[in-house]
Amino acid sequence: MIHSALLVTLGVVITAFMSFWAVVFSVFPEADNKVHKVASIWAKMLLFICNTKVKVIGKENLLNGKPQIFMANHQSDFDILIALAHIPVQFRWIAKKELFAIPVFGAAMRSAGYIEIDRSNHEKAMQSIDEAAFRIRRGKSIMTFPEGTRSRDGEIKSFKQGTFHLAIKSGIPIVPVSIIGSGRIMPKRSLRIKAGLIQMVIGKPIEVTNFDIEKRHKLMEKVRNEIIKNYNEWQDAGRLDIKDLESETT
């Protein structure tokens, strides 16, 4: 527990320091791109001090030079770090409004062009989707957790509809992302941090041009099933790697 407390304290200090510089960079041209790069460095630093290693599968499925909508399952706060550190394209988060209320950190998120969503207010939530569409038209990709919250038991929950409206309206492909093992590193509602290996599986893009708003539930099911399929296929394969990592750290 003492080890976890020290890591959390160090993580808070690093976050405050990097958030400050993110706000500083916000005054420069193309500030959002620069701030996103700062966020990527921040994520890599936190993963490093926590001895969290990430194995990425499927980088060849990224649509280089084209906007895309990343959708990932969500088990831990570490999922944010994993995506920032290991998805090598510029993207903008659609994130819950509470994160934007954190001093300095929230300002850094706004500087990066991340998009605040209030799921308790349908009208404001749809305004956030319109803002995300604006970002896409400018060539930026979008990243979101369609479950809307972290899973405590590792089961991939049902998906929220908002970003599927965005995908269908914009015609932008969805890239399914399966994150495996982050719940072991830092479970929901816990400050305990354990060293470990996480796998991030980037699936093949799913075209949305054959779906309209009335068929959005079929698209939601297709994306969710793809995330679950990749999750299950790679989960067992990763257990041997985890044993190797544990032997290195003992």
N, C-alpha and C positions, 0 to 999 in steps of 0.2 A: 504493500500500500504506500509506503514511503517513497519507493521508486516511482510509482505512478504519480504521486503528488509532485515530485520534483520535475517529472516530464511535463505535467500540466502547467506548472509555474513557468518553466522555460518556454513552453509553447505559447503562453500568454504574452511573455516578453517579446518573443520573436514576432508574434502576430501584431502587437502594438507598433513595433519598430517598422515592419514591412508595410503596415497600413499607413503609417505616417508618410513614408516615401511614395506610396501609391497616390496619396492626396497631393503631394508635391508635384508628381509627374502629371497630374491632371491639368496643369496649366499649359502644357506643351502641345504642339500639333499632334493629331492622331493619338490623343491621350488615352482613349479606351484601349487601343492595341498595346501601348506601353504598360498600362496598369495591369492588363491581363498577363503580360510577361512577368511582371513583378509577382503577381498571384501564383504563377507557375513555379517561380523560384521559391516563394514562401512554402508552397505545398511540398516541394522536394526537400526543403530543409526540415520540415516537421516529420516527414516520413523517415528521413535519415536519423534524426535524434531518437526516434521511437524504434529504430531497428526494424522497420517494416519494409519488406521487399515486395515488389510488384512484378509479376510475370504477365506480359501483354501478349495475347493471342489474337491474330486477325487484323493487324495493322494494314494489311493489303486491301481491306474492305473499306478504308476511308476514301471519301470522294475528294481527292486533293484539288484545291482550287475552286470548289463548288460549295455552296451552302448546304447544310444538312441539319437534321434535327436528331440529336442524340437522346435516347431514352434508356435509362438504366434502372435496375432494381436498387433498393435502398435499405441497408441494414445498420449503418453506422455513420457517425459524423466523418469518419475516415474516407467515406465514399467521395466526399467533396475534394479531399486532397488527392485521391487516386486519379480522379478525372482531370483535375488541373495539372497534375504532374505528368500524366502519361497519355493524354490525348493531344497530339502535336499539331493542333490547328487552333486558330482563333475561334472562340465561341463565347456566347453570352448566356449566363444563367437566368433561368426563371426561378426565383427563390421567394420563400415566404417572407411576408413583410416584417416579421419580428427580427430577422437578421439585420435589416436596415436601421433598426433602432439602436444597435450596439455602437457606442461612441467610437469614433475614428474608423473602426472596421466598416460600419455602415456607409460612411462617407467614401471609403475606398471602393466599396462595391458600386456605388453610384458613379464614381469616377471611371470605373471599368465598363460602364454601360450595362451593368446587370439589371434585370427587370424585376421589380417588386410586384408580388401578386397577393391579393387579399382574398383568400378562398371563402371567407365569411360574407363577402359582398359580391354578388354575381355581376353587377354592373361594372365595378372596379376591376374584377377579374377579367372580364372581356376587354376592358381598356388595356390591360396588361398584354393580352393576346394581340391586340392591334399594334401595340408598341413592338412586340416581338416580330410581327410581320414587317414592320418598318426596318428593323435590324436586318432581317433576312434579305429584303430588297437592296440593302446596302452591301450584301455579300457576306454577312456574318452568319455563322451557324448558331444554333440554340442547343442548350443542354438542360435537361429536366429529369426529375424523378417522378414518373407518372403515378406512382402509388400515393404520393402526397405526404407521406410520413415514413419513418423508419419502421421496419419489421423487427419485432422482438425475438421471434422464433425462427427466422430465416425463411419462412414461407413467403412467396411473392404474392402480395395482396392484389385486390382488384385495382384497376386503373381509373384515374380521374379523366374527364373528357376534354378539358381545356386545350391541351397541346395537340390533340387530334383534330380539333376544329382548325387550329393553326396550320397543321400539316396539309389538310385537305384544301383549305382556302388558298394556300400558297403553292401547292403542288410540289413541295420539297420532300425528297425521300427521307424516311426515318431510318436511322442506324441503331439497331438494338444493341445494348451493352449489358453484359452479365458480369456482375462483380461478385466474386466468390471468396469468402473467408473474412470479410471485414467485421462481421459480427463477433468473431472470436478475438479480434484485436481490441475492439472497444465496443461493447454492446450498448444498446439504447439505454439511456438513463443511468449510465455508469461512467465513472471517471477512472476506472481501472484500465490500464493499457498494457498489453502483452506484445512482445516481439512476435513476428510471424510472417507468413507468406500469403499474399493476396494474388488472385488471378483476375485479370480483366479480359473478358472475351468480347471482341468487337465483331458483331455479326454482319452478315451481308445486308446491304441497304434494301429496304422495302419500299417499292414504288407505291405512291398513293393516288396516281392519276385514274385508277379504275374505281375509286371510292368517292361517294359524295357524302354530304352531311347525314343523310338518312341511313347510310351504310357505315357510319363511324364505329358502331359497336363491333362490326365484323373486323374492321381495321384494328381496333383495340385488342380484340381476341388474337388476331394474327401476330401482332407485335408481342403481346404478353407470352404467347405460346413459344415464340422464337427465343425470347429471353430465358424462359424456363428450360427449353430444350438445351440450349448452350450451357446453362447453369448445371444441369444434371449431367451432361456429357463430360464436362471438365472437372466436376467436383471430385469424383473418385480419382482422376488422374493427378490431382493436386495433392492428395494426401501423402504420397511418397515424398514429394518435394518438401512438404511441411516437416516430415520426420528428419530429413537431411538438415533443414534449417535449425530445428530444435537441437540436434546433435552439435551443431556449430556454436550455439549460444550457451551450452551447458558446460 
